[in-house]
Amino acid sequence: MISSNDFRPGVTIELDGYVWRVVEFLHVKPGKGSAFVRTKLKNVQTGAALERTFRAGETVPQATLEKRTMQHTYKEGEQYVFMDMESYEEMRLNPKEVGERVKYLKEEMEVNIITWKDQVLEVELPNTVALTVTETDPGLKGDTATGGSKPAILETGAQIQVPLFINVGERIRVDTRTDTYLGRE
């Protein structure tokens, strides 16, 4: 159990059979009456947002999440196969469980898999990945870093905007959180 006085951004709680992450909180102590904690919560499973007010000191169950480092070994049909780096156990996940960042997932990439009661909540990829450009318009002489951008398709199938001077075959760094080009590798 966790007290509402201990809420901080990132804390996870169980509410109505779901896992909720505290996004914002505000401890309010009015001049008259008892104190309360106003929160914004995000459902980890569905992505839904909720604003909820708790009495100061009210206790709620804290969600105990398990984080395991695993390596993506291969893809079999529609399933992605991950191997636990400590026990060498395999875990198979479908694209829905992996999430939208599956477009940056490469074989032999280490990821963190967050579970709650044996249910996969999130697959955390590294914040930046190095990928090879497989398809883009050729760069022209005179293109500069500040001269605009063009679409490029990467080795994993992801499509992002890159500067005009990037050519096919170059390795670039990509921010997986914002889908943006960071620089050459």
C-alpha positions in Angstrom: 0.0 0.0 0.0 1.1 3.6 -0.7 -0.2 6.8 0.9 -1.5 9.5 -1.4 1.0 11.8 0.4 3.8 9.7 -1.3 2.6 10.2 -4.8 5.3 11.3 -7.3 5.4 11.3 -11.1 6.2 7.8 -12.3 4.7 6.0 -9.2 2.4 3.2 -10.3 -0.8 2.3 -8.4 -3.6 -0.3 -8.8 -7.0 1.2 -9.2 -10.2 -0.6 -10.4 -8.2 -3.6 -11.6 -5.8 -1.6 -13.8 -2.3 -0.2 -13.4 -2.1 3.6 -13.4 1.0 5.8 -13.5 1.0 9.1 -11.7 1.7 11.8 -14.3 1.1 14.9 -12.2 0.1 15.5 -8.5 -0.7 18.5 -6.4 -1.0 18.5 -2.7 -3.7 21.0 -1.8 -4.2 22.3 1.8 -7.3 24.6 1.8 -7.8 27.1 4.6 -10.9 25.3 5.7 -11.4 21.5 5.6 -8.9 18.7 5.2 -6.0 18.5 2.7 -6.3 16.5 -0.5 -4.1 15.3 -3.4 -5.3 16.1 -6.9 -3.7 13.8 -9.5 -3.5 13.1 -13.2 -3.2 9.4 -13.9 -2.4 7.4 -17.0 -3.6 3.9 -17.5 -0.5 1.8 -18.4 -2.5 -0.9 -20.3 -4.9 1.3 -22.3 -3.3 4.7 -22.4 -6.4 6.4 -21.0 -6.0 9.5 -18.8 -7.9 10.2 -15.6 -8.0 13.0 -13.1 -8.7 11.8 -9.6 -8.7 13.4 -6.1 -7.6 11.5 -3.1 -7.8 12.5 0.6 -4.5 13.3 2.2 -3.1 10.1 3.7 -5.5 7.8 1.8 -3.8 4.5 1.0 -4.1 2.7 -2.3 -2.4 -0.5 -3.5 0.9 0.1 -5.2 1.4 -1.8 -8.4 4.6 -3.9 -8.3 6.1 -3.9 -11.7 8.8 -6.3 -12.8 11.5 -5.1 -15.2 13.6 -7.7 -17.0 16.4 -7.1 -19.6 15.8 -9.3 -22.6 17.3 -9.6 -26.0 15.2 -9.8 -29.2 16.6 -12.9 -30.9 14.4 -13.4 -34.0 10.9 -13.0 -35.4 8.8 -16.1 -36.1 5.8 -15.4 -38.2 4.0 -12.6 -36.4 5.6 -13.3 -33.1 8.7 -11.6 -31.7 11.0 -13.9 -29.7 12.9 -12.4 -26.7 15.4 -14.2 -24.5 16.0 -13.4 -20.9 19.7 -12.6 -20.5 20.0 -14.2 -17.0 17.8 -17.4 -17.2 17.9 -17.9 -21.0 14.1 -18.4 -21.0 12.2 -17.3 -24.2 9.2 -15.1 -24.3 7.0 -14.6 -27.4 5.1 -11.4 -27.9 2.8 -10.3 -30.7 3.1 -6.8 -32.4 0.3 -5.4 -30.2 2.2 -6.3 -27.0 5.4 -4.8 -28.3 3.7 -1.6 -29.2 4.2 1.1 -31.8 8.0 1.3 -31.3 8.3 -2.2 -32.9 9.4 -0.3 -36.0 12.8 0.2 -34.4 13.3 -3.3 -33.1 16.3 -5.1 -34.5 17.6 -8.6 -33.8 20.1 -8.8 -30.9 18.8 -5.5 -29.5 18.5 -5.5 -25.7 15.2 -4.1 -24.3 13.5 -3.9 -21.0 10.2 -5.7 -20.7 7.9 -4.5 -17.9 5.4 -6.9 -16.6 2.6 -6.8 -13.9 1.1 -10.1 -12.7 2.6 -11.9 -15.8 1.0 -9.4 -18.2 3.3 -7.5 -20.5 2.7 -3.8 -20.0 5.5 -2.2 -22.0 8.6 -3.0 -24.1 11.2 -0.3 -23.5 13.5 0.2 -26.3 16.8 2.2 -26.0 16.2 6.0 -26.3 18.4 6.0 -29.4 19.2 3.4 -32.0 21.7 3.3 -34.9 20.0 2.1 -38.2 21.0 2.0 -41.8 19.1 4.0 -44.4 17.8 1.6 -47.0 15.7 3.9 -49.2 15.8 7.7 -49.8 16.2 10.2 -52.6 19.8 10.8 -53.5 21.6 13.8 -51.9 22.6 16.6 -54.2 25.7 18.7 -54.2 25.1 21.8 -52.2 22.5 20.3 -49.9 23.2 21.6 -46.3 22.3 20.5 -42.9 19.8 23.4 -42.5 18.3 23.1 -46.0 15.2 21.0 -45.2 14.4 17.3 -45.0 13.3 14.3 -47.0 11.7 11.0 -46.1 13.9 8.0 -45.5 13.1 4.3 -44.9 15.4 2.5 -42.4 16.5 -1.1 -42.3 13.6 -2.0 -39.9 11.0 -0.5 -42.1 10.5 2.7 -40.1 10.1 5.9 -42.0 11.5 9.2 -40.7 12.5 12.6 -41.9 16.3 13.1 -42.5 18.4 16.0 -43.8 18.8 16.3 -47.6 22.5 15.2 -47.5 21.8 11.7 -46.1 22.2 8.9 -48.7 21.3 5.2 -48.9 23.6 3.0 -46.9 24.5 5.5 -44.3 24.1 4.7 -40.6 22.2 7.3 -38.6 21.1 7.7 -35.0 17.3 7.9 -34.3 15.5 9.0 -31.2 12.9 6.2 -30.7 10.7 8.4 -28.4 10.2 11.2 -30.9 10.9 9.5 -34.3 13.6 12.1 -35.1 17.0 12.1 -36.8 19.8 12.8 -34.3 22.9 12.5 -36.5 25.2 10.2 -38.4 26.7 7.2 -36.7 
